Amino acid sequence: MNIEFNKNEDVNKQLVYELKTRLKKIYLGGGEKNAAKQKEKGKLLARERIEYLIDQDSDFLEVGAFTADGMYLEQGGCPSAGVVCGIGYVSGRQCMIVANDATVKAGAWFPITAKKNLRAQEIAMENRLPVIYLVDSAGVYLPMQDEIFPDKEHFGRMFRNNAIMSSEGIVQISAIMGACVAGGAYLPIMSDEAMIVDKTGSVFLAGSYLVKSAIGEEVDNETLGGATTHCEISGVTDYKHPNDHACLDSIKNIMSMLGAPQNAGFDRIKPVKPKEKEEELYGIFPENRDKPYEMMDVIYRLVDGSEFEEYKKGYGQSIVCGLGRIDGWAVGIVANQRKVVKSKKGEMQFGGVIYSDSADKASRFIMNCNQKKIPLVFLQDVTGFMVGSRSEHGGIIKDGAKMVNAVANSVVPKFTIVLGNSYGAGNYAMCGKAYDPRLIYAWPTAKIAVMGGSQAAKTLLQIQEASLKAKGEVITPDKQAELLKEITDKYDNQTTPYYAASRLWVDGIIDPLETRKVISMGIEAANQSPVTKKFSVGVIQT
């Protein structure tokens, strides 16, 4: 019996249980009472619409389920930012689905809602995925309009993206299945096709109350912007349907007639399962984020047949690079080695730290994958770059810059999984959110921050102590301990994967056993968008 393995397994399974429990709560949206109100109107709920729309027994990869988790508490919360997004299959065609959740503040847009919608559009644009919008929203959440309306990455950017996608031939279909008000009315009408559900769907720039206030006209919402008005008088919408099911059936039918997507040519053969048991990931991955482990044990449980062609095995050992397949797709993997290694020069290297030789190796491997047109997978468990005079004299900054350059300029699709630590510049070099991964997901064990909790807390404590002393306050040992605990607790809360997911620093949190599915669906999406940009790193440090 391996006690350490069993202990890890228990802790990680408990974390997955917590993940699934939290997801169940989020799936309730605005709660049972608000759901009942939608049902009384004869409407399906947002997640029910998606479930009916996508192909039976097919996968749905949700993006941003935890968005806004723990945010906007003074406003009553905003589960999933009031919108459900994800990649699904409709009539056999992979697409991005965006469905407003009318149980959450009538589907109103909070600041983070705009960010989430823009992320969904970004994924669609990068991968040339058709987009299906299931619209049911009261528009901008007025008490926070100043944070939603005017800036570049605010609400209006969505309509700009509608126009850009249409010009680039990315199909967009909208279904107006509830309210569609004010600026939000442009989203479905700027789509290639718009359909509307009779009696429940409505679209107008100003509702009846605002119309009366603005011009004194008295008119009901159905006459103003209902299905009959827009399908038979204004010609704004293209199809009229009696209920949600008929509307969704129409989308399925249209999707079944789409021409085949272009092919980027990423290599895929018949998938096989890893020879090593995937379930053992729970026992391999340490419950303590400071403990070492062998990254190859993780890789062997992610790649097909547990076969991995390691690149420069004996050099730059704190990063593992190599070629393998995930669900049949050829991938180049860049992963942080978490055990202590000894270089041929006799240097002991800490696990999870990027050294000059490992940065040099990773840079060259990334360039090779671009040369070969092989998608990249980054497995993050990184505490940062090595510091100290020896590293500085050895040129760690230029070697790190070279790796960041290679990642930033990479033209093949990149996918990032945050397994454990994701600290400081290590986050950047290992393709964090700022470096345009097509998808970035985290395990429940992830920690994302500028530095580790204990180091950050002690630094922040020193700053706070200096401030208090400047005011003439005496810092007793008890006061110091109290301050340290307060700072540590706050900082640790900000490093959790849930904190990151709520702010869309990652696209979601997944059970480790879903890792292969996420990467495979991501590459399948990317394969619909041929690589046309030439790979060039510009001026690079050597």
C-alpha positions as CSV (number, residue, x, y, z in Angstrom):
1,M,0.0,0.0,0.0
2,N,1.3,3.4,-1.0
3,I,0.1,5.8,1.8
4,E,1.2,8.9,0.0
5,F,-0.6,7.9,-3.1
6,N,-3.8,7.1,-1.2
7,K,-3.6,10.4,0.7
8,N,-3.3,12.3,-2.6
9,E,-6.1,10.3,-4.1
10,D,-8.4,11.1,-1.2
11,V,-7.6,14.8,-1.3
12,N,-7.9,15.2,-5.1
13,K,-11.2,13.2,-5.3
14,Q,-12.6,15.5,-2.5
15,L,-11.6,18.5,-4.6
16,V,-13.3,17.1,-7.6
17,Y,-16.4,16.4,-5.5
18,E,-16.4,20.0,-4.3
19,L,-16.0,21.1,-8.0
20,K,-19.1,19.1,-9.0
21,T,-21.1,20.3,-6.0
22,R,-20.4,23.9,-6.8
23,L,-21.2,23.4,-10.5
24,K,-24.6,21.9,-9.5
25,K,-25.4,25.1,-7.6
26,I,-24.3,27.3,-10.5
27,Y,-26.5,25.2,-12.9
28,L,-29.6,26.4,-11.0
29,G,-29.0,29.9,-12.3
30,G,-31.2,32.4,-10.6
31,G,-33.0,29.8,-8.5
32,E,-36.1,27.7,-8.6
33,K,-38.6,30.6,-8.2
34,N,-37.2,32.5,-11.2
35,A,-37.0,29.2,-13.2
36,A,-40.7,28.6,-12.5
37,K,-41.6,32.1,-13.8
38,Q,-39.9,31.3,-17.1
39,K,-41.7,28.0,-17.3
40,E,-45.0,29.7,-16.8
41,K,-44.4,31.7,-20.0
42,G,-43.9,28.4,-21.8
43,K,-40.1,28.9,-22.2
44,L,-37.3,26.5,-21.8
45,L,-34.4,27.5,-19.5
46,A,-31.0,28.4,-21.0
47,R,-29.4,25.0,-20.2
48,E,-32.5,23.1,-21.4
49,R,-32.3,25.0,-24.7
50,I,-28.7,24.0,-25.1
51,E,-29.4,20.4,-24.2
52,Y,-32.2,20.2,-26.7
53,L,-30.1,21.9,-29.4
54,I,-27.0,19.9,-29.3
55,D,-26.7,16.4,-30.7
56,Q,-27.8,13.6,-28.5
57,D,-25.0,12.0,-26.4
58,S,-22.5,14.5,-27.7
59,D,-20.0,16.5,-25.6
60,F,-20.6,20.1,-24.6
61,L,-17.5,22.0,-23.4
62,E,-18.7,24.9,-21.3
63,V,-16.7,28.1,-21.2
64,G,-16.9,30.3,-18.1
65,A,-19.3,28.3,-15.9
66,F,-17.7,29.9,-12.8
67,T,-17.7,33.4,-14.3
68,A,-18.8,36.0,-11.6
69,D,-18.7,33.4,-8.9
70,G,-18.6,35.3,-5.6
71,M,-19.0,38.6,-7.4
72,Y,-21.8,41.2,-7.3
73,L,-23.0,40.0,-4.0
74,E,-24.6,43.4,-3.2
75,Q,-26.7,43.0,-6.3
76,G,-27.7,39.5,-5.3
77,G,-25.1,37.7,-7.3
78,C,-24.8,36.8,-11.0
79,P,-24.3,33.0,-11.5
80,S,-22.3,32.3,-14.7
81,A,-22.6,36.0,-15.5
82,G,-26.2,35.4,-16.6
83,V,-25.1,33.6,-19.8
84,V,-24.2,30.0,-20.7
85,C,-21.5,29.6,-23.3
86,G,-19.7,26.6,-24.8
87,I,-18.6,24.5,-27.7
88,G,-21.1,21.9,-28.8
89,Y,-22.2,19.8,-31.8
90,V,-25.3,20.8,-33.7
91,S,-26.3,18.5,-36.6
92,G,-22.7,17.1,-36.5
93,R,-21.1,20.5,-36.8
94,Q,-19.0,22.0,-34.0
95,C,-20.1,25.5,-33.0
96,M,-20.1,28.1,-30.2
97,I,-23.4,28.4,-28.4
98,V,-24.3,31.5,-26.4
99,A,-27.5,31.4,-24.3
100,N,-28.8,34.2,-22.1
101,D,-30.1,32.9,-18.7
102,A,-33.3,34.9,-18.0
103,T,-33.5,33.5,-14.5
104,V,-30.5,35.7,-13.6
105,K,-31.7,39.4,-13.4
106,A,-33.8,38.8,-16.5
107,G,-30.6,38.0,-18.4
108,A,-29.3,41.5,-17.8
109,W,-25.7,42.3,-18.7
110,F,-23.2,42.9,-15.9
111,P,-19.6,44.1,-16.6
112,I,-18.3,40.5,-16.5
113,T,-21.1,39.4,-18.8
114,A,-19.7,41.5,-21.6
115,K,-16.2,40.0,-20.9
116,K,-17.6,36.5,-21.1
117,N,-19.6,37.1,-24.3
118,L,-16.5,38.6,-25.9
119,R,-14.5,35.5,-24.8
120,A,-17.0,33.3,-26.5
121,Q,-16.8,35.4,-29.7
122,E,-13.0,35.4,-29.5
123,I,-13.0,31.5,-29.4
124,A,-15.4,31.5,-32.4
125,M,-13.3,33.9,-34.4
126,E,-10.0,32.2,-33.8
127,N,-11.4,28.8,-34.8
128,R,-13.9,30.0,-37.4
129,L,-16.7,28.3,-35.5
130,P,-20.3,29.0,-36.4
131,V,-22.1,30.9,-33.6
132,I,-25.6,30.3,-32.3
133,Y,-27.0,33.0,-30.0
134,L,-30.1,32.1,-27.9
135,V,-31.2,35.6,-27.0
136,D,-33.3,36.3,-23.9
137,S,-32.0,39.4,-22.1
138,A,-33.3,42.6,-20.7
139,G,-30.1,44.4,-21.8
140,V,-27.5,46.4,-19.8
141,Y,-27.8,46.3,-16.0
142,L,-28.5,50.0,-15.6
143,P,-27.1,50.5,-12.1
144,M,-23.6,49.6,-13.6
145,Q,-24.0,51.0,-17.1
146,D,-20.8,53.1,-16.7
147,E,-18.8,49.8,-16.5
148,I,-20.5,48.1,-19.4
149,F,-21.3,50.6,-22.1
150,P,-18.7,52.9,-23.6
151,D,-15.2,51.3,-23.5
152,K,-13.4,49.2,-26.1
153,E,-14.0,45.9,-24.4
154,H,-17.5,46.7,-23.3
155,F,-21.0,45.8,-24.6
156,G,-20.6,47.5,-28.0
157,R,-17.6,45.4,-29.0
158,M,-20.0,42.4,-29.4
159,F,-21.8,44.1,-32.3
160,R,-18.4,45.1,-33.9
161,N,-17.5,41.4,-33.7
162,N,-20.8,40.4,-35.3
163,A,-19.9,42.6,-38.2
164,I,-16.3,41.3,-38.5
165,M,-17.4,37.6,-38.3
166,S,-20.0,38.1,-40.9
167,S,-17.5,39.8,-43.2
168,E,-15.1,36.8,-42.7
169,G,-17.7,34.2,-43.5
170,I,-18.2,32.9,-39.9
171,V,-21.8,31.9,-39.7
172,Q,-24.0,33.4,-37.0
173,I,-27.6,32.4,-36.3
174,S,-29.7,34.1,-33.6
175,A,-32.9,33.0,-32.0
176,I,-34.9,35.7,-30.1
177,M,-36.5,33.5,-27.4
178,G,-37.4,36.3,-24.9
179,A,-36.7,39.9,-24.4
180,C,-34.1,41.6,-26.6
181,V,-33.9,45.3,-25.7
182,A,-32.1,48.5,-26.7
183,G,-28.4,48.0,-27.8
184,G,-28.8,44.3,-27.3
185,A,-31.3,44.3,-30.2
186,Y,-28.4,44.7,-32.6
187,L,-26.8,41.4,-31.7
188,P,-29.5,39.1,-33.3
189,I,-30.1,41.5,-36.2
190,M,-26.4,41.8,-37.0
191,S,-26.3,38.0,-37.2
192,D,-26.7,36.3,-40.6
193,E,-30.1,35.0,-39.8
194,A,-32.6,35.8,-37.0
195,M,-35.6,33.8,-35.9
196,I,-38.1,34.7,-33.2
197,V,-40.5,32.8,-31.0
198,D,-44.1,34.0,-31.1
199,K,-45.6,35.6,-28.0
200,T,-42.4,35.2,-25.9
201,G,-39.8,36.8,-28.2
202,S,-39.6,40.5,-28.7
203,V,-37.0,42.9,-30.0
204,F,-37.0,46.7,-30.0
205,L,-34.7,49.6,-29.3
206,A,-37.0,51.0,-26.6
207,G,-39.7,49.2,-24.7
208,S,-43.3,50.4,-24.3
209,Y,-42.6,52.4,-21.1
210,L,-39.6,54.2,-22.6
211,V,-41.6,54.9,-25.8
212,K,-44.3,56.6,-23.8
213,S,-41.8,58.5,-21.8
214,A,-39.9,59.6,-24.9
215,I,-42.6,60.4,-27.4
216,G,-45.9,60.0,-25.6
217,E,-47.0,57.0,-27.7
218,E,-48.9,54.2,-25.9
219,V,-48.2,50.8,-27.4
220,D,-47.8,47.3,-25.9
221,N,-44.6,45.4,-26.4
222,E,-46.1,42.7,-28.6
223,T,-47.3,45.3,-31.1
224,L,-44.1,47.3,-30.8
225,G,-41.7,44.4,-31.4
226,G,-43.2,41.0,-31.3
227,A,-42.9,38.1,-33.7
228,T,-45.8,39.1,-36.0
229,T,-44.5,42.7,-36.2
230,H,-41.0,41.8,-37.2
231,C,-41.8,38.8,-39.4
232,E,-44.8,40.3,-41.3
233,I,-44.4,44.1,-41.0
234,S,-40.9,45.3,-40.5
235,G,-39.1,42.3,-42.0
236,V,-36.5,42.5,-39.2
237,T,-36.6,38.8,-38.4
238,D,-36.4,35.9,-40.9
239,Y,-38.3,33.1,-39.3
240,K,-41.3,32.9,-36.9
241,H,-41.8,29.9,-34.6
242,P,-44.6,28.9,-32.2
243,N,-42.4,27.7,-29.4
244,D,-38.8,27.1,-28.2
245,H,-38.7,23.6,-29.5
246,A,-39.8,24.5,-33.0
247,C,-37.2,27.4,-33.1
248,L,-34.4,25.1,-32.0
249,D,-35.4,22.5,-34.5
250,S,-35.2,25.1,-37.2
251,I,-31.6,25.9,-36.1
252,K,-30.7,22.2,-36.3
253,N,-32.1,22.0,-39.8
254,I,-30.2,25.1,-41.0
255,M,-26.9,23.8,-39.4
256,S,-27.3,20.5,-41.2
257,M,-27.0,22.3,-44.5
258,L,-23.8,24.2,-43.8
259,G,-20.9,23.7,-46.2
260,A,-17.9,21.8,-44.8
261,P,-15.4,23.9,-42.9
262,Q,-11.9,24.4,-44.2
263,N,-9.2,22.1,-42.8
264,A,-6.0,23.3,-41.1
265,G,-4.4,19.9,-41.7
266,F,-3.4,19.1,-38.1
267,D,-2.5,15.4,-38.0
268,R,-4.9,12.9,-36.4
269,I,-5.0,9.1,-36.4
270,K,-7.3,6.7,-34.7
271,P,-7.4,7.5,-30.9
272,V,-6.3,5.1,-28.3
273,K,-6.5,5.3,-24.5
274,P,-3.3,5.8,-22.4
275,K,-1.9,2.5,-21.3
276,E,-1.3,3.9,-17.9
277,K,-4.6,4.4,-15.9
278,E,-5.9,7.9,-16.1
279,E,-7.6,7.6,-12.7
280,E,-4.1,7.3,-11.1
281,L,-3.7,11.1,-11.7
282,Y,-5.6,11.6,-8.5
283,G,-2.9,9.7,-6.5
284,I,0.1,11.0,-8.4
285,F,-0.7,14.6,-8.0
286,P,0.4,15.8,-4.5
287,E,-2.1,17.4,-2.1
288,N,0.6,19.8,-1.1
289,R,1.6,22.3,-3.8
290,D,5.2,22.4,-2.6
291,K,5.8,18.7,-2.9
292,P,7.8,17.3,-5.9
293,Y,6.5,14.7,-8.3
294,E,7.5,13.2,-11.7
295,M,5.7,15.1,-14.5
296,M,6.3,12.2,-16.9
297,D,3.8,10.2,-14.7
298,V,1.2,12.8,-15.6
299,I,2.1,12.9,-19.3
300,Y,1.9,9.1,-19.6
301,R,-1.7,9.3,-18.4
302,L,-2.7,11.9,-20.9
303,V,-1.1,10.8,-24.2
304,D,-2.4,8.0,-26.4
305,G,-0.9,4.6,-25.6
306,S,1.3,6.4,-23.0
307,E,3.8,7.0,-25.8
308,F,5.9,10.2,-25.7
309,E,8.8,11.2,-27.9
310,E,10.9,13.3,-25.5
311,Y,12.9,16.2,-26.9
312,K,16.4,17.0,-25.4
313,K,15.7,14.6,-22.5
314,G,19.0,15.2,-20.7
315,Y,19.1,19.0,-21.2
316,G,17.1,21.7,-19.5
317,Q,15.4,19.1,-17.4
318,S,13.2,21.5,-15.4
319,I,10.9,21.7,-18.5
320,V,9.8,18.5,-20.2
321,C,9.2,18.8,-24.0
322,G,8.1,16.2,-26.5
323,L,5.7,14.9,-29.1
324,G,2.7,12.6,-28.5
325,R,-0.9,12.2,-29.4
326,I,-4.0,13.2,-27.4
327,D,-7.2,11.5,-28.6
328,G,-5.5,10.8,-31.9
329,W,-4.3,14.4,-32.5
330,A,-0.5,15.1,-32.8
331,V,0.6,17.5,-30.1
332,G,3.8,19.1,-28.8
333,I,3.8,19.2,-25.0
334,V,5.7,21.7,-22.9
335,A,5.4,20.8,-19.2
336,N,7.1,21.9,-15.9
337,Q,9.1,19.1,-14.3
338,R,8.3,19.1,-10.6
339,K,11.0,16.9,-9.2
340,V,14.5,18.1,-8.3
341,V,17.0,17.4,-11.1
342,K,20.7,17.6,-11.5
343,S,22.2,19.1,-14.7
344,K,25.3,17.6,-16.3
345,K,27.1,20.7,-15.0
346,G,26.4,19.5,-11.5
347,E,23.8,22.1,-10.7
348,M,20.8,21.0,-8.6
349,Q,17.7,22.5,-10.1
350,F,14.4,22.9,-8.2
351,G,11.2,21.4,-9.6
352,G,8.8,23.9,-11.1
353,V,11.4,26.5,-11.7
354,I,12.5,27.6,-15.2
355,Y,16.3,27.8,-15.6
356,S,18.2,29.2,-18.6
357,D,18.8,25.8,-20.2
358,S,15.2,24.8,-19.9
359,A,14.0,28.1,-21.3
360,D,16.4,27.7,-24.2
361,K,15.2,24.1,-24.8
362,A,11.5,25.1,-24.7
363,S,12.0,28.0,-27.0
364,R,13.6,25.8,-29.7
365,F,10.9,23.1,-29.2
366,I,8.1,25.6,-29.7
367,M,9.8,26.9,-32.8
368,N,10.1,23.3,-34.1
369,C,6.4,22.7,-33.5
370,N,5.5,25.8,-35.5
371,Q,7.8,24.5,-38.3
372,K,6.0,21.2,-38.3
373,K,2.5,22.6,-37.8
374,I,1.9,20.7,-34.6
375,P,-0.5,22.2,-32.0
376,L,1.1,23.0,-28.6
377,V,-0.1,21.9,-25.2
378,F,1.3,23.6,-22.1
379,L,1.0,21.8,-18.7
380,Q,1.6,24.5,-16.1
381,D,3.0,23.8,-12.6
382,V,5.5,26.6,-12.4
383,T,6.8,28.8,-9.6
384,G,8.7,31.2,-11.8
385,F,12.2,31.7,-13.2
386,M,15.3,31.1,-11.2
387,V,16.7,34.1,-9.4
388,G,20.0,35.0,-7.8
389,S,23.4,36.2,-9.0
390,R,24.3,32.9,-10.7
391,S,21.2,33.0,-12.8
392,E,21.4,36.7,-13.6
393,H,25.1,36.4,-14.7
394,G,24.0,33.4,-16.8
395,G,21.5,35.5,-18.7
396,I,18.2,34.2,-17.3
397,I,16.4,37.3,-18.4
398,K,17.4,36.9,-22.1
399,D,16.7,33.2,-22.0
400,G,13.3,33.8,-20.4
401,A,12.6,36.6,-23.0
402,K,13.4,34.2,-25.8
403,M,10.9,31.7,-24.5
404,V,8.2,34.4,-24.0
405,N,8.9,35.6,-27.6
406,A,8.5,32.1,-29.0
407,V,5.2,31.6,-27.1
408,A,3.9,35.0,-28.1
409,N,4.7,34.7,-31.8
410,S,3.6,31.0,-32.1
411,V,1.1,30.6,-34.9
412,V,0.0,27.0,-34.3
413,P,-2.9,26.8,-31.8
414,K,-1.9,26.6,-28.1
415,F,-3.8,25.0,-25.3
416,T,-3.0,25.5,-21.6
417,I,-3.9,23.4,-18.6
418,V,-3.0,24.8,-15.2
419,L,-2.3,21.7,-13.1
420,G,-0.8,23.4,-10.0
421,N,1.2,26.5,-9.5
422,S,1.1,29.3,-12.0
423,Y,3.2,32.1,-10.6
424,G,4.7,35.3,-11.9
425,A,6.6,35.3,-15.2
426,G,6.3,31.5,-15.3
427,N,2.6,32.0,-16.1
428,Y,3.6,34.1,-19.1
429,A,6.3,31.8,-20.5
430,M,4.0,28.8,-20.1
431,C,1.3,30.4,-22.2
432,G,-1.0,32.0,-19.6
433,K,-4.2,33.9,-20.6
434,A,-2.3,36.9,-21.9
435,Y,-0.6,34.7,-24.6
436,D,-3.7,33.7,-26.5
437,P,-4.2,30.1,-25.7
438,R,-7.2,28.9,-27.8
439,L,-8.4,27.3,-24.5
440,I,-7.1,27.5,-21.0
441,Y,-8.5,25.3,-18.2
442,A,-7.5,24.6,-14.6
443,W,-7.5,21.6,-12.4
444,P,-9.0,22.1,-8.9
445,T,-5.4,22.0,-7.6
446,A,-4.4,25.2,-9.5
447,K,-2.9,28.3,-7.9
448,I,-2.6,31.5,-9.9
449,A,-0.8,34.5,-8.6
450,V,2.2,36.8,-9.0
451,M,4.1,34.7,-6.4
452,G,3.5,32.0,-3.8
453,G,1.3,32.8,-0.8
454,S,3.9,32.7,2.0
455,Q,6.4,34.9,0.1
456,A,3.7,37.4,-0.9
457,A,2.2,37.5,2.6
458,K,5.6,38.2,4.3
459,T,6.3,41.0,1.7
460,L,2.9,42.6,2.2
461,L,3.3,42.3,6.0
462,Q,6.5,44.3,5.8
463,I,4.8,47.0,3.8
464,Q,1.9,47.2,6.2
465,E,4.1,47.2,9.3
466,A,6.1,50.1,7.8
467,S,2.9,52.0,7.2
468,L,1.6,51.5,10.7
469,K,5.0,52.4,12.3
470,A,5.0,55.6,10.3
471,K,1.7,56.4,12.0
472,G,3.3,55.8,15.4
473,E,1.6,52.4,16.1
474,V,3.5,49.8,18.0
475,I,3.5,46.3,16.4
476,T,3.4,43.6,19.1
477,P,4.1,40.0,18.2
478,D,0.4,39.2,18.6
479,K,-0.5,42.1,16.3
480,Q,2.1,40.9,13.8
481,A,0.6,37.4,13.8
482,E,-2.9,38.7,13.4
483,L,-1.9,40.9,10.5
484,L,0.0,38.0,8.8
485,K,-3.0,35.7,9.1
486,E,-5.3,38.3,7.7
487,I,-3.0,39.0,4.8
488,T,-2.3,35.3,4.1
489,D,-6.0,34.4,4.1
490,K,-6.9,37.1,1.7
491,Y,-4.0,36.3,-0.6
492,D,-4.7,32.6,-0.6
493,N,-8.3,33.2,-1.5
494,Q,-7.2,35.2,-4.5
495,T,-5.0,32.4,-5.7
496,T,-7.7,29.7,-5.9
497,P,-8.8,28.4,-9.3
498,Y,-12.4,29.6,-8.5
499,Y,-11.2,33.2,-8.0
500,A,-9.4,32.9,-11.4
501,A,-12.4,31.3,-13.1
502,S,-14.8,33.9,-11.8
503,R,-12.8,36.6,-13.5
504,L,-12.2,34.5,-16.7
505,W,-8.4,34.3,-16.2
506,V,-9.1,30.6,-17.1
507,D,-12.0,29.3,-19.2
508,G,-13.1,26.8,-16.5
509,I,-12.1,24.3,-13.9
510,I,-12.2,20.6,-14.8
511,D,-11.8,17.2,-13.3
512,P,-8.3,16.0,-14.4
513,L,-10.0,13.1,-16.2
514,E,-11.6,15.6,-18.6
515,T,-8.2,17.0,-19.7
516,R,-8.0,14.8,-22.9
517,K,-11.5,15.8,-23.9
518,V,-10.8,19.5,-23.5
519,I,-7.6,19.4,-25.6
520,S,-9.2,17.1,-28.2
521,M,-12.3,19.3,-28.7
522,G,-10.0,22.4,-28.8
523,I,-7.8,21.0,-31.5
524,E,-10.9,19.9,-33.5
525,A,-12.1,23.5,-33.3
526,A,-8.7,24.9,-34.3
527,N,-8.6,22.5,-37.3
528,Q,-11.4,24.5,-38.9
529,S,-9.2,27.6,-39.1
530,P,-6.1,27.1,-41.4
531,V,-2.9,28.8,-40.2
532,T,-2.2,31.6,-42.7
533,K,0.2,33.7,-40.7
534,K,3.9,33.1,-41.2
535,F,5.8,32.2,-38.0
536,S,8.4,34.8,-37.2
537,V,10.0,35.6,-33.8
538,G,11.4,39.0,-34.9
539,V,14.5,40.1,-33.0
540,I,15.2,37.4,-30.5
541,Q,17.8,37.2,-27.7
542,T,20.4,34.5,-28.3
